[in-house]
Every structure is written in C-alpha cells, then in structure tokens.
Amino acid sequence: MRKINLLLLLLCHFSLASIAQPGQAQQIKIVNFTVKNQLPAIIDNWNNMPGSLLLVAQKSPATREFKGVKLLLQIKSGGSLICGSNYSNGLPVDDFTTRSFNVNELTGLLSACHELKDGSYTICAQFFSVERLAISNEVCKEFTVETAKETDYSPPTLITPENGKEYSSTDMIKPVMFRWTPLVPKPKEPVTYRMKVWQLMQGQNATTAMRTNQPIVTKDVDNITQAVVSNIYTGPCRPPYLCDYVWNVQAVNREGKPMGRNNGTSEPFTFKVVDKSANEASPPKLVAPVDGKKFLPKDMTAPTLFRWTPVVPKPQEPVTYRLKVWQLMQGQSGSQAMRSNKPIVEKEMLITEVTVPGIYTGPCRPPYLCDYVWQVQAVNREGQPVGGNEGKSEVWSFKVQNNIDTEIDSVFVSCCEKNVQNIYIRVKNNLANPVNIVSIKYKINGAGASIILTPVTPAVPTATIAGNGSQVFTATVKCITANFLKFLVDAEDVADPDNKETEVVYDTLKCICNACDSIKIDVVQKDIKFDANGNINMNTNISVSPKLVKNIKAELVYFEYKPESDDCMLCNKDSKTFGNFANGTHSQEWNFSPPKNLSGGTPAAMTITVPPTVKCCDAVIRWCIRYVVTFDDCTVCNKLICYEKKKEGCAKGNINPNNDQK
C-alpha cells in the first residue's frame, strides 16, 4: 500500500510538459489566456476579482468531434510545480468550436491549492486527449502574490478644548468648538471622525466615566477635523453629576472599522465648568525645584527639597498638602506618566515644604527615563480638595542629566533638486563629558518605522562631540513626498556606553519654489444660484496658461452656514448631509487625456449641499474652494477663492431665494 501511495504522489507532481508527447497534432489552440499581474494569496478569492482569469480556446477546423478531452492547469514557481491538476482530475471538455473558460471553472482545477505565499509564479494551461496526449499549445502567464500591508496611521490628536480647560457657566451656554488633527498619513479612503463627550459623576475619574457612563454627545463628521456642539451644559451640576467632562475622537472607515494605532482613538482630554464669580481660594503654586530643572547625578545624592506656596486666602480649617512625584518611561509625556504610572513619592504634610531622599538611585535603565514630574494638591481633613482646580497646583518637571545632555540645535531639509534633498543637522553637547553620536534616524510624517539616515558626514557611529561642543551632520536622500520629517539622534556617553539619550526634532518641509510663478489660473464666476432643493449651483469657467493641463481638482476646504437664528435649523443637523459637493465628498475633478491647453477656459459646474432650514429664514453662506491644477510636466499649482452668498427668506417678501443675492 505504501508503494502505491508513493507512485500516486509522483504522478501528481508531473508537469504538463511531462504528460505531453512530441509530434501530436494541435487539435485545439489556446487563443487567449488572461491572468491579472497581481492576484490574492487565497485562490478562492480569485473568484471575487473581475477579470482575474479567463481562457479562450478554438478547435482546429480539420479536427473531428473529440471525446475524453480535458483541460489541465498548473502553478509553478522557480521551475518547480507548486500545485494543479493532472488528467485524472482535469476539467472534462465537450466538443466545441470556440469556448471561453471563466474564473470559477479554472480555479476548480486548483483545488489542491488553498493559499500561496508572497512571490512570483507561473500558471500554465494545456488540453489533453483521452490517450493523455497533448492536443494544444501550452500557454503560461506570470503573476505575483503580494499581501497588502496595512497602513500604520497615527491616530487623531486633540487640539481644543485644550486638556484641563476651564469654562465659565456663561461660556458653556454657547456652542463649543471641538478640533483635532487628522490621521497621518492621509488615507486614500474617506475617514469618519467619531467624537464623544462623557460627563463625570461623583467618585469617578475620566477613565471610569468613559468605561461606565453613556456619552452625552456622539457626533460623526466625515473628512473634517472639527465639530460644533450645543447644549453640553444645561445648568448647575447637581449631585451625583459633576461639572467635569472628558472627550476623545476615534477615526473609522466607511464600514465603521477603526483606522490607525490605539484602535484609531486619540488620547482623552478633560474640561470643566467652574463658577468664575465664586471667590475660590487659589491652589498651591510650585516653587522648587524650578520647572525644567536639570540635576547632575552627584547633586541627587543629597535629599531633594520640594517647596510650594500655601492656599490663598488661608482657609479657616487645617489644610493638608499632598505631594506626588512620578518617573517617566520611554514614549511617555508627563500627563501620561501621571495617568498610568504609580507615584514614586507620596507624602502628606501640614507645611509647604519637604525634603525627599532616594529619588535617584543610579543610572536610569530602559524603559525608565531620568525624567520626573511633580504636583501638590491641597485637601481638607475629609480629603476633599481645597481651592480651584481641585486644589491642585500646576505640574512641573525636573530631570537627572545622567552625565549626558545633547540637543538638536537646528535642522534643515532643502528643496528637491535633481531628485535629491540635502539634510543639515547641528547637534550640541551641553555637558563637559564627550559623547558619541551612534545613529541618526528619521520618520516620514512622524509615523512608521525609523529609517536610518545614511551615509552621514561625519560618519556615525564613530562621530564624537567634545564636551560643550557641537557638530554638524549632513546627508543626501532621494526626494521625499511628505508634510514633515521627525529626526531622532541617538547619543551615548563615551566613558559609559550604557548611558544613552535620544533627542527628537521635527522639520516641516517648506520649499521656496518658483515653479508656479509663471502660471496664470483664472476662475471666472458666471453665476451662483440656489436650485429647487436649496443647494448652491456654481457655474464657473476656469482658464489656465501657459502649460498643458492634465487635471483640475476643486477642493471644498471651508464651509459655513450662518442662519439668522438657531431656531431656523431643522432637526437634521447631520454634517454628513451638507457642506459637500453633490458627489458627497469635498473634492471634484476634471481630467484631460491627452493634456489640454486651457488658455481659452473650460466650463466647471459645481453643486454644494446646504443644510435644511425653515423656509422663511435668512442665512449667510460662506465657503472657500482651492483649485488645484496638475500640468503635463507634473507641476502642481493652486488658487484659493472664497465666496459668500445670502439666502433670503420670506420676511422681506421674497419667494425666490436667488433674488438680491451676492
């Protein structure tokens, strides 16, 4: 039985050519065998890809009706058979004159293949007679399998309200503007930013509120990074509700799946409502160590003195001052360390200073840094905060130099010239000990894996900077299409290589460019009207000279709808349904193939959706469009134009909203 199995195994690995016999008449001709250049790794998924596989064959006119003919298909790599069919499991073919074989029929011959590894392959097709003799030409096509790599997006970063923002009750009655940064790099597909706001309850911190409470605000916006929210604060906060809030933003795709690291979610920010008219006591203010203080290791062998001011005015009841010190870890900011790490110092006292020994116990080993933050909170005998800001002082930082202190003094990236960009980085050594620069790396748009900058002059890792000296490093790279670069310079103490430091700096890519100086872009506005649905119809003519134009894109970069009263707005306030072009996006394109001379102009009609309002309400609409022109030599120039139009209701007797408009 084992010999029979071995024989069958060998037969299954015969190639199509090994079955064929020379000198056989060509009864069938494969006239077309279409294979996409790149196919999915899972062969079953080929059926879902239009045009992935197609084979067309013709019978020779001189050939009589045949029987027992089968089509065989095999996949090879590097000359070796990977999988496929032999005569016993080939596709039976009835007599035909011309026949097409679709992807379902062809992949059925590859049932032994489930998934291919990334790489290059050859797929071959051939017909065989009942005598297992080749009766057609063998046709082979090349294709590759490459698994799509998921883009590593940096999640949104919150901007405003800034973390810890305090509003007066008067300010919070007004609508609140929320802003954040977009995903980096910019995705090709549309992005929905889902903003949520939670209200804290007694005994909760921000994390608990987000995990336990229902959001009081959930708002989705498409491809824009701001939202206005009304009625967050509706009056004095009654127990168990606090006047404290936390918010974040999550980026999701059109299917609602998160995009980017951290599940596409930003770090949370907090804000609160305080009665500014109340005569609150001022919380403690930190005095020493001064903010940003740098200690040498020898200075930290003695106990460290912490000092702060008392609560003002002095409360009638006793005040306890609670001091906390946190040590940062790699990749953390001060606020993250305070939120995630356990304090290395916790002391309570009735006076406004204390000495603390043993904060620094030796060289800081990864993942721990020699960076610290500290804060003081004033509480009463029941542990309740005393003073504004929950009795908390500002947060100050200090660090232990650890005998090494480098600084990126300046960085410059030149414009792209002759397909290269020059990079200039000046690094300072602020201490007396010499340091080695062991590597210089960069990240494109601050995301993704670090890229080693090489070659560098002078060469690293052998470059040494003398004590209190500086060194300029230069390099040349191929032109980079990005908004900014993040540079990371790694240094180590010459005497103690375990003593390391990494400095980081960003450089926004700004080029003094004259490529567009000679370009003339004119946008002539023929008319702006409202259609029957109340949307804006723009009838424009765009003329460009003197180069040939490949593409014009209109980008709707700003939209504002300001009714005479908030009562004019109907229930539909979903921003996804207005402030877009008629295609539902913020861009509209006109392509010219071949590139065209547009000095005489080209018509460009656009429709912009407007939110529904009460019919008789006035409104002012403002919007800005960036016209981006791509020329046949790949030069890209743009022109920004802003518009304003007034929509009048019925109060002035107007029944046509296009009357007397700007």
C-alpha positions as CSV (number, residue, x, y, z in Angstrom):
1,M,0.0,0.0,0.0
2,R,2.9,2.4,0.8
3,K,4.4,1.8,-2.7
4,I,1.1,2.5,-4.4
5,N,0.8,5.8,-2.4
6,L,4.3,6.8,-3.4
7,L,3.6,6.1,-7.0
8,L,0.4,8.3,-6.9
9,L,2.4,11.1,-5.3
10,L,5.0,11.1,-8.0
11,L,2.3,11.1,-10.7
12,C,0.6,14.1,-9.1
13,H,3.9,16.1,-9.4
14,F,4.3,15.5,-13.2
15,S,4.2,18.8,-15.1
16,L,2.0,19.4,-18.1
17,A,5.0,19.0,-20.4
18,S,5.9,15.6,-18.9
19,I,2.4,14.3,-19.9
20,A,2.7,15.6,-23.4
21,Q,4.2,13.6,-26.2
22,P,6.1,15.1,-29.1
23,G,4.6,15.0,-32.6
24,Q,0.9,15.3,-31.6
25,A,-1.3,17.2,-33.9
26,Q,-2.6,20.5,-32.5
27,Q,-6.3,19.9,-32.4
28,I,-7.1,22.8,-30.1
29,K,-5.5,26.3,-30.0
30,I,-5.5,28.4,-26.9
31,V,-6.0,31.8,-28.5
32,N,-6.2,33.9,-25.3
33,F,-5.1,33.3,-21.7
34,T,-5.7,36.4,-19.5
35,V,-4.1,36.4,-16.0
36,K,-4.0,39.6,-13.8
37,N,-0.5,40.6,-12.9
38,Q,-1.2,40.5,-9.2
39,L,-3.6,38.1,-7.5
40,P,-4.7,37.4,-3.9
41,A,-2.8,34.8,-1.9
42,I,-6.1,32.9,-1.2
43,I,-7.1,31.3,-4.5
44,D,-10.8,31.1,-3.6
45,N,-10.7,34.9,-3.6
46,W,-9.8,35.0,-7.3
47,N,-13.5,34.3,-8.0
48,N,-14.3,37.7,-6.5
49,M,-11.9,39.6,-8.7
50,P,-13.3,40.5,-12.1
51,G,-11.0,39.5,-14.9
52,S,-8.6,37.6,-12.7
53,L,-8.6,34.5,-15.0
54,L,-10.0,33.9,-18.5
55,L,-9.1,31.3,-21.1
56,V,-10.4,31.2,-24.7
57,A,-9.8,28.2,-27.0
58,Q,-10.7,27.2,-30.5
59,K,-10.9,23.7,-32.2
60,S,-9.0,23.3,-35.4
61,P,-11.3,23.2,-38.4
62,A,-9.7,19.9,-39.6
63,T,-10.4,18.2,-36.2
64,R,-13.3,15.8,-36.0
65,E,-15.5,15.6,-33.0
66,F,-13.5,14.6,-30.0
67,K,-14.2,12.8,-26.7
68,G,-12.5,12.5,-23.4
69,V,-10.6,15.8,-23.8
70,K,-9.6,17.5,-20.5
71,L,-8.2,20.9,-19.7
72,L,-5.3,20.9,-17.2
73,L,-4.0,23.9,-15.1
74,Q,-0.8,24.1,-13.1
75,I,1.0,26.7,-10.9
76,K,4.8,26.7,-10.8
77,S,7.5,28.8,-9.0
78,G,11.1,28.9,-10.0
79,G,10.6,25.9,-12.3
80,S,9.1,23.7,-9.6
81,L,5.5,22.6,-9.6
82,I,3.5,24.1,-6.7
83,C,0.1,22.6,-7.4
84,G,-2.5,22.0,-10.1
85,S,-4.4,19.3,-11.9
86,N,-3.4,16.1,-13.8
87,Y,-5.5,14.1,-16.3
88,S,-7.4,12.2,-13.6
89,N,-8.8,15.5,-12.1
90,G,-8.7,17.7,-15.1
91,L,-11.7,19.6,-16.4
92,P,-13.7,17.5,-18.9
93,V,-14.4,19.4,-22.1
94,D,-17.2,18.6,-24.6
95,D,-16.9,19.2,-28.3
96,F,-16.8,22.9,-29.2
97,T,-15.8,25.3,-31.9
98,T,-14.8,28.3,-29.7
99,R,-15.2,28.2,-25.9
100,S,-14.4,30.6,-23.0
101,F,-13.5,29.2,-19.6
102,N,-14.3,31.5,-16.7
103,V,-12.5,32.0,-13.4
104,N,-14.8,29.6,-11.5
105,E,-14.0,26.8,-13.9
106,L,-10.3,27.5,-13.9
107,T,-9.9,27.8,-10.1
108,G,-11.8,24.5,-9.8
109,L,-8.7,22.9,-11.3
110,L,-6.6,24.3,-8.5
111,S,-8.5,22.7,-5.6
112,A,-5.2,21.4,-4.1
113,C,-4.0,25.0,-3.8
114,H,-5.6,27.0,-1.0
115,E,-3.2,29.8,-0.3
116,L,0.1,31.0,-2.0
117,K,3.0,32.7,-0.3
118,D,4.1,36.1,-1.4
119,G,6.3,35.8,-4.5
120,S,6.3,35.3,-8.3
121,Y,4.5,32.4,-10.1
122,T,3.8,31.0,-13.5
123,I,0.4,29.5,-14.3
124,C,0.2,27.2,-17.4
125,A,-2.8,25.7,-19.3
126,Q,-3.0,22.9,-21.9
127,F,-5.5,20.4,-23.3
128,F,-5.0,16.6,-23.4
129,S,-6.8,13.8,-25.2
130,V,-8.2,10.6,-23.7
131,E,-4.9,9.0,-24.5
132,R,-3.3,11.6,-22.2
133,L,-1.5,13.2,-25.1
134,A,-1.2,17.0,-25.6
135,I,-3.5,18.2,-28.3
136,S,-3.0,22.0,-27.8
137,N,-0.2,24.5,-27.3
138,E,0.9,25.1,-23.7
139,V,0.4,28.8,-22.7
140,C,2.0,30.2,-19.5
141,K,1.5,33.5,-17.8
142,E,3.4,35.2,-15.0
143,F,1.7,36.7,-11.9
144,T,2.7,37.8,-8.4
145,V,1.2,37.4,-5.0
146,E,1.7,40.3,-2.6
147,T,-0.2,40.6,0.6
148,A,-1.5,44.1,1.2
149,K,0.3,45.8,4.1
150,E,-2.0,47.7,6.4
151,T,-1.0,51.4,6.7
152,D,0.2,52.4,10.1
153,Y,-1.8,55.6,10.8
154,S,-1.2,57.9,13.7
155,P,-4.5,58.5,15.5
156,P,-6.0,61.9,15.9
157,T,-4.5,64.3,18.4
158,L,-6.9,66.6,20.3
159,I,-6.4,70.4,20.0
160,T,-9.3,72.3,21.5
161,P,-10.8,72.4,24.1
162,E,-7.2,72.0,25.5
163,N,-6.7,69.5,28.2
164,G,-7.9,70.8,31.6
165,K,-9.7,73.8,30.0
166,E,-12.0,75.6,32.4
167,Y,-15.1,77.3,31.2
168,S,-17.4,79.7,33.0
169,S,-21.1,78.8,33.1
170,T,-21.7,81.8,30.8
171,D,-19.2,80.5,28.2
172,M,-20.7,77.0,28.3
173,I,-24.2,78.1,27.4
174,K,-22.7,79.0,23.9
175,P,-21.9,76.3,21.3
176,V,-18.5,74.7,21.9
177,M,-16.0,74.1,19.1
178,F,-14.0,70.9,19.2
179,R,-10.9,70.5,17.0
180,W,-8.4,67.7,16.4
181,T,-5.7,66.7,13.9
182,P,-6.4,64.3,11.0
183,L,-4.9,60.8,10.5
184,V,-1.3,60.8,9.4
185,P,-0.5,59.9,6.6
186,K,-3.7,60.9,4.8
187,P,-5.7,57.8,3.9
188,K,-7.0,57.4,0.3
189,E,-10.4,56.3,1.5
190,P,-12.9,58.6,3.4
191,V,-12.5,58.9,7.1
192,T,-15.3,59.4,9.6
193,Y,-14.2,61.1,12.9
194,R,-16.4,60.0,15.8
195,M,-16.3,62.5,18.7
196,K,-17.7,61.5,22.1
197,V,-18.2,63.5,25.3
198,W,-18.8,62.0,28.7
199,Q,-19.9,63.7,32.0
200,L,-18.2,62.5,35.2
201,M,-20.1,61.6,38.3
202,Q,-19.0,61.7,42.0
203,G,-16.1,59.4,42.7
204,Q,-15.3,58.9,39.0
205,N,-12.1,59.8,37.1
206,A,-12.1,60.3,33.4
207,T,-11.2,56.7,32.6
208,T,-14.0,55.3,34.8
209,A,-16.6,57.7,33.2
210,M,-15.6,56.7,29.7
211,R,-15.9,53.0,30.6
212,T,-19.1,53.2,32.6
213,N,-21.2,56.1,31.5
214,Q,-23.2,56.7,28.3
215,P,-21.7,59.5,26.2
216,I,-23.8,62.7,26.5
217,V,-22.6,63.6,22.9
218,T,-21.8,61.3,20.0
219,K,-21.1,63.1,16.7
220,D,-19.8,61.7,13.4
221,V,-18.1,64.1,10.9
222,D,-16.7,63.0,7.5
223,N,-13.2,64.1,6.4
224,I,-13.2,67.2,8.6
225,T,-11.5,67.7,11.9
226,Q,-13.8,69.9,13.8
227,A,-17.4,69.9,15.1
228,V,-19.6,72.4,17.0
229,V,-21.7,71.1,19.8
230,S,-24.5,72.9,21.7
231,N,-26.3,72.3,25.0
232,I,-23.4,70.4,26.7
233,Y,-24.1,72.4,29.9
234,T,-27.7,73.0,30.7
235,G,-27.5,74.5,34.2
236,P,-25.9,74.0,37.7
237,C,-24.5,70.4,38.1
238,R,-26.4,68.6,40.8
239,P,-25.0,65.5,42.7
240,P,-24.2,62.9,41.7
241,Y,-23.3,64.7,38.4
242,L,-20.1,66.8,38.3
243,C,-19.3,69.7,36.1
244,D,-16.4,67.7,34.7
245,Y,-16.2,66.3,31.2
246,V,-13.9,64.1,29.1
247,W,-13.8,63.7,25.3
248,N,-12.0,61.9,22.6
249,V,-12.1,61.2,18.9
250,Q,-12.0,57.9,17.0
251,A,-11.2,57.5,13.3
252,V,-13.2,54.9,11.5
253,N,-13.7,53.9,7.8
254,R,-16.9,53.7,5.9
255,E,-17.6,50.2,7.4
256,G,-17.2,51.6,10.9
257,K,-13.9,49.8,11.5
258,P,-11.1,51.7,13.4
259,M,-8.3,53.2,11.4
260,G,-4.8,53.7,13.0
261,R,-3.0,52.8,16.1
262,N,-4.7,52.7,19.5
263,N,-7.9,51.5,17.8
264,G,-7.9,54.8,15.9
265,T,-8.6,56.6,19.1
266,S,-7.0,59.8,20.4
267,E,-5.8,60.4,23.9
268,P,-8.7,61.8,26.0
269,F,-8.8,65.5,27.1
270,T,-10.8,66.9,30.0
271,F,-12.6,70.2,30.6
272,K,-14.9,71.5,33.3
273,V,-17.3,74.2,34.1
274,V,-16.5,76.5,37.1
275,D,-18.3,79.4,38.6
276,K,-15.7,82.2,37.9
277,S,-17.7,84.6,40.0
278,A,-17.2,82.5,43.1
279,N,-14.4,83.6,45.5
280,E,-12.4,80.4,45.3
281,A,-9.1,80.0,47.1
282,S,-6.0,79.9,44.9
283,P,-4.4,76.4,44.9
284,P,-0.8,75.9,45.8
285,K,1.9,77.2,43.4
286,L,5.1,75.3,43.0
287,V,8.4,77.0,43.9
288,A,11.3,74.5,43.9
289,P,12.8,72.6,42.1
290,V,12.1,75.1,39.4
291,D,10.3,73.8,36.3
292,G,12.7,72.0,33.9
293,K,15.5,71.9,36.5
294,K,18.4,69.7,35.4
295,F,20.3,67.9,38.2
296,L,23.7,66.1,37.9
297,P,23.8,62.7,39.5
298,K,26.1,64.0,42.2
299,D,23.5,66.6,43.1
300,M,20.9,63.9,43.6
301,T,22.9,62.0,46.2
302,A,21.6,64.5,48.8
303,P,17.8,64.7,49.6
304,T,15.8,66.9,47.3
305,L,13.9,69.9,48.7
306,F,10.4,70.4,47.4
307,R,8.7,73.8,48.2
308,W,5.4,75.4,47.2
309,T,3.1,78.3,48.3
310,P,0.1,77.8,50.6
311,V,-3.6,78.1,49.6
312,V,-4.6,81.8,49.4
313,P,-6.5,83.2,51.3
314,K,-5.7,81.0,54.2
315,P,-8.6,78.6,55.0
316,Q,-10.1,78.5,58.5
317,E,-9.8,74.7,58.6
318,P,-6.5,72.9,58.5
319,V,-5.0,72.1,55.1
320,T,-3.0,69.0,54.2
321,Y,-0.6,69.3,51.3
322,R,-0.3,66.0,49.3
323,L,3.0,65.8,47.3
324,K,3.3,63.3,44.4
325,V,6.3,62.6,42.2
326,W,6.2,60.4,39.0
327,Q,9.0,58.9,36.9
328,L,8.5,58.9,33.2
329,M,9.0,55.8,31.0
330,Q,10.0,55.6,27.3
331,G,7.5,57.1,25.0
332,Q,5.5,58.9,27.8
333,S,4.6,62.5,28.3
334,G,4.3,63.9,31.8
335,S,0.4,63.7,31.7
336,Q,0.6,60.1,30.5
337,A,3.0,59.2,33.4
338,M,0.7,60.8,35.9
339,R,-2.2,58.9,34.5
340,S,-0.6,55.5,34.0
341,N,2.3,55.1,36.5
342,K,2.3,54.7,40.2
343,P,3.9,57.7,42.0
344,I,7.5,57.0,43.3
345,V,6.9,59.6,46.0
346,E,3.7,60.2,48.0
347,K,3.9,62.5,51.1
348,E,1.3,64.4,53.1
349,M,2.2,67.3,55.4
350,L,0.8,70.4,57.1
351,I,3.7,72.7,55.9
352,T,4.7,73.9,52.5
353,E,8.0,72.1,52.0
354,V,9.6,68.7,52.5
355,T,12.9,67.0,51.7
356,V,12.8,63.6,49.9
357,P,15.8,61.3,49.8
358,G,16.5,58.4,47.4
359,I,14.7,59.8,44.3
360,Y,17.7,58.9,42.1
361,T,19.3,55.6,42.8
362,G,21.7,55.2,39.8
363,P,21.8,55.2,36.0
364,C,18.3,55.1,34.5
365,R,17.9,51.9,32.6
366,P,15.2,51.4,29.8
367,P,12.3,51.6,29.9
368,Y,12.8,54.1,32.7
369,L,13.9,57.7,32.0
370,C,15.7,60.1,34.2
371,D,12.7,62.5,33.8
372,Y,10.2,63.3,36.6
373,V,7.1,65.3,37.1
374,W,5.6,66.5,40.4
375,Q,2.4,68.2,41.7
376,V,0.9,69.3,45.1
377,Q,-2.8,69.0,46.0
378,A,-4.4,70.8,48.9
379,V,-7.1,68.8,50.8
380,N,-9.1,69.3,54.0
381,R,-9.3,66.8,56.9
382,E,-12.0,64.8,55.0
383,G,-9.7,64.6,51.9
384,Q,-11.8,67.0,49.9
385,P,-9.9,69.4,47.6
386,V,-9.4,73.0,48.8
387,G,-9.2,75.8,46.2
388,G,-9.6,76.0,42.5
389,N,-8.5,73.3,40.0
390,E,-9.5,70.6,42.6
391,G,-6.8,72.1,44.9
392,K,-4.1,71.0,42.5
393,S,-1.0,73.0,41.6
394,E,0.4,73.2,38.1
395,V,2.7,70.3,37.1
396,W,6.4,70.9,37.0
397,S,9.2,68.7,35.7
398,F,12.9,68.0,36.5
399,K,15.5,65.6,35.2
400,V,18.8,64.0,36.1
401,Q,21.4,64.8,33.4
402,N,23.0,61.4,33.9
403,N,26.2,62.9,32.6
404,I,24.9,63.3,29.1
405,D,22.9,66.1,27.6
406,T,22.7,66.5,23.8
407,E,20.5,68.9,21.9
408,I,19.5,69.2,18.3
409,D,20.3,72.8,17.8
410,S,19.0,73.2,14.3
411,V,17.8,71.1,11.3
412,F,17.2,72.0,7.7
413,V,15.9,70.0,4.7
414,S,16.4,71.5,1.3
415,C,14.0,71.5,-1.7
416,C,14.1,68.6,-4.1
417,E,16.7,69.3,-6.8
418,K,17.9,66.7,-9.3
419,N,15.9,64.1,-7.5
420,V,17.7,64.6,-4.1
421,Q,17.3,66.6,-0.9
422,N,20.1,67.8,1.3
423,I,19.7,67.4,5.1
424,Y,21.6,69.5,7.7
425,I,21.5,68.7,11.4
426,R,23.5,70.5,14.1
427,V,23.9,68.7,17.4
428,K,25.2,70.3,20.7
429,N,26.8,68.6,23.7
430,N,25.7,70.7,26.7
431,L,28.0,69.0,29.3
432,A,31.8,68.6,29.7
433,N,31.8,64.8,29.0
434,P,32.4,63.8,25.3
435,V,29.6,61.9,23.7
436,N,29.3,59.6,20.7
437,I,26.6,60.0,18.1
438,V,25.7,56.4,17.4
439,S,22.8,56.8,14.9
440,I,20.7,59.4,13.2
441,K,17.2,58.3,12.0
442,Y,14.1,59.9,10.6
443,K,10.4,59.1,10.3
444,I,8.2,60.4,7.4
445,N,5.3,62.4,8.7
446,G,6.4,61.2,12.2
447,A,4.9,57.8,11.6
448,G,6.0,54.3,10.8
449,A,9.4,52.6,11.4
450,S,12.5,54.7,11.8
451,I,14.7,55.0,8.7
452,I,18.5,55.2,9.2
453,L,20.0,58.3,7.7
454,T,22.9,57.0,5.7
455,P,25.5,57.9,4.6
456,V,26.2,60.7,7.0
457,T,29.1,63.1,7.1
458,P,30.9,62.8,9.5
459,A,30.2,59.0,9.7
460,V,28.3,57.5,12.6
461,P,28.5,55.6,14.9
462,T,32.1,56.9,15.2
463,A,31.4,60.6,15.4
464,T,32.3,62.1,18.8
465,I,31.3,65.6,20.1
466,A,33.7,67.1,22.6
467,G,32.4,68.5,25.9
468,N,30.4,71.7,25.5
469,G,31.0,71.4,21.7
470,S,28.8,70.9,18.6
471,Q,28.9,69.0,15.3
472,V,27.1,69.5,12.0
473,F,26.0,66.3,10.2
474,T,25.0,66.4,6.6
475,A,23.4,63.8,4.3
476,T,21.6,63.4,1.0
477,V,18.4,61.4,0.4
478,K,16.1,60.8,-2.5
479,C,13.3,63.3,-2.7
480,I,10.6,62.7,-0.1
481,T,6.9,63.5,-0.5
482,A,5.8,64.4,3.0
483,N,4.5,67.2,5.2
484,F,7.3,66.9,7.8
485,L,10.1,64.7,8.9
486,K,10.8,63.6,12.5
487,F,14.5,63.2,13.3
488,L,15.9,61.1,16.1
489,V,19.6,61.5,17.2
490,D,20.9,58.7,19.5
491,A,23.9,59.6,21.7
492,E,25.9,57.7,24.3
493,D,28.5,58.7,27.0
494,V,32.0,57.9,25.7
495,A,33.0,56.7,29.2
496,D,29.8,54.8,29.9
497,P,28.1,53.4,26.7
498,D,25.1,52.2,28.7
499,N,24.4,55.9,29.4
500,K,22.2,56.8,26.4
501,E,20.0,59.6,25.3
502,T,17.7,60.3,22.3
503,E,16.9,63.7,21.0
504,V,13.9,64.4,18.7
505,V,13.1,67.3,16.5
506,Y,10.5,67.9,13.7
507,D,11.1,69.8,10.5
508,T,8.2,70.9,8.3
509,L,9.1,70.6,4.7
510,K,8.9,74.2,3.3
511,C,10.5,75.0,-0.1
512,I,11.0,78.4,-1.7
513,C,9.6,77.4,-5.0
514,N,9.1,79.4,-8.2
515,A,7.6,76.7,-10.3
516,C,4.2,78.3,-10.2
517,D,5.3,82.0,-10.6
518,S,4.7,82.0,-14.4
519,I,1.4,80.1,-14.1
520,K,-1.9,82.0,-14.5
521,I,-5.0,80.5,-13.1
522,D,-8.3,82.4,-13.6
523,V,-11.7,81.3,-12.2
524,V,-14.5,83.4,-13.7
525,Q,-17.7,83.1,-11.8
526,K,-20.7,83.3,-14.2
527,D,-23.4,82.9,-11.7
528,I,-24.3,81.4,-8.3
529,K,-27.9,80.3,-7.7
530,F,-29.9,78.1,-5.5
531,D,-31.6,75.1,-7.0
532,A,-35.1,73.7,-6.2
533,N,-33.6,71.8,-3.2
534,G,-32.0,74.9,-1.8
535,N,-28.4,73.8,-2.7
536,I,-25.9,76.1,-4.3
537,N,-25.3,75.8,-8.1
538,M,-22.0,77.3,-9.3
539,N,-21.4,78.0,-13.0
540,T,-17.7,78.8,-13.5
541,N,-15.1,78.9,-16.2
542,I,-11.5,78.0,-15.4
543,S,-8.7,79.2,-17.6
544,V,-5.0,78.2,-17.2
545,S,-1.9,79.1,-19.1
546,P,0.7,78.6,-20.4
547,K,1.2,74.8,-19.9
548,L,-0.9,71.8,-20.9
549,V,-3.2,70.7,-18.1
550,K,-3.7,67.0,-17.0
551,N,-6.2,67.5,-14.2
552,I,-8.1,70.2,-12.2
553,K,-9.4,69.4,-8.7
554,A,-11.7,71.7,-6.8
555,E,-11.3,71.1,-3.0
556,L,-14.1,72.5,-0.7
557,V,-11.8,73.5,2.2
558,Y,-14.2,75.7,4.2
559,F,-18.0,75.8,4.6
560,E,-20.0,78.0,7.0
561,Y,-23.8,78.2,7.2
562,K,-25.0,81.0,9.5
563,P,-28.7,81.3,9.9
564,E,-30.3,84.4,11.4
565,S,-31.3,82.3,14.4
566,D,-30.6,78.8,15.8
567,D,-34.4,78.2,15.6
568,C,-34.1,78.3,11.8
569,M,-32.3,74.9,11.8
570,L,-34.4,71.8,11.3
571,C,-33.9,68.6,13.2
572,N,-31.4,67.3,10.6
573,K,-28.1,68.7,11.7
574,D,-26.0,65.8,10.4
575,S,-23.0,67.5,8.8
576,K,-22.5,64.5,6.5
577,T,-25.6,65.7,4.5
578,F,-24.4,69.2,3.8
579,G,-21.2,71.2,3.2
580,N,-20.2,68.8,0.4
581,F,-20.2,68.7,-3.3
582,A,-23.1,66.8,-4.9
583,N,-20.9,63.7,-5.1
584,G,-20.9,63.5,-1.3
585,T,-17.2,64.4,-0.9
586,H,-15.1,67.6,-0.5
587,S,-13.5,67.3,-3.9
588,Q,-14.5,67.3,-7.6
589,E,-12.2,66.6,-10.5
590,W,-11.9,67.2,-14.3
591,N,-9.3,65.1,-16.1
592,F,-7.9,65.8,-19.6
593,S,-6.5,63.0,-21.6
594,P,-4.4,63.9,-23.5
595,P,-3.4,67.0,-21.6
596,K,-5.2,70.1,-22.9
597,N,-4.4,73.8,-23.4
598,L,-7.0,75.6,-21.2
599,S,-5.9,79.2,-22.0
600,G,-9.4,79.7,-23.6
601,G,-11.0,78.3,-20.5
602,T,-13.1,75.2,-19.6
603,P,-16.6,75.2,-18.0
604,A,-16.8,73.8,-14.5
605,A,-20.2,73.3,-12.9
606,M,-20.4,72.5,-9.2
607,T,-23.3,71.9,-6.7
608,I,-22.7,72.4,-2.9
609,T,-25.2,70.9,-0.5
610,V,-26.8,73.2,2.1
611,P,-28.4,72.2,5.4
612,P,-32.2,72.2,5.5
613,T,-33.7,75.3,7.4
614,V,-37.0,76.8,7.9
615,K,-38.1,78.2,4.6
616,C,-38.7,81.8,5.7
617,C,-35.3,82.2,7.5
618,D,-32.4,84.3,6.2
619,A,-28.9,82.9,6.2
620,V,-25.4,83.8,5.1
621,I,-23.3,81.1,3.5
622,R,-19.6,81.3,3.2
623,W,-17.3,78.8,1.5
624,C,-13.8,78.5,0.1
625,I,-12.6,76.4,-2.8
626,R,-9.0,75.5,-3.6
627,Y,-8.5,74.9,-7.3
628,V,-5.5,72.5,-7.7
629,V,-4.1,72.3,-11.2
630,T,-1.7,69.4,-12.3
631,F,0.2,70.0,-15.5
632,D,1.6,67.6,-18.0
633,D,5.1,68.0,-16.5
634,C,3.7,67.1,-13.1
635,T,4.0,70.6,-11.7
636,V,1.1,71.3,-9.3
637,C,-0.2,74.8,-8.6
638,N,-3.3,76.0,-6.8
639,K,-5.5,79.0,-6.3
640,L,-7.8,79.6,-3.3
641,I,-11.1,81.6,-3.8
642,C,-13.7,82.3,-1.1
643,Y,-17.3,83.0,-1.8
644,E,-20.3,84.4,0.1
645,K,-24.0,84.3,-0.7
646,K,-27.0,85.4,1.2
647,K,-30.2,83.3,1.3
648,E,-33.2,85.5,2.0
649,G,-36.4,84.0,3.4
650,C,-40.0,85.3,3.1
651,A,-39.8,88.0,5.8
652,K,-38.9,90.6,3.1
653,G,-41.5,89.3,0.7
654,N,-39.0,87.2,-1.4
655,I,-40.3,83.9,-2.7
656,N,-37.3,83.3,-4.9
657,P,-34.2,82.8,-2.8
658,N,-31.9,83.8,-5.7
659,N,-33.2,87.4,-5.7
660,D,-30.8,90.1,-4.5
661,Q,-28.0,87.7,-3.7
662,K,-24.3,88.2,-3.7
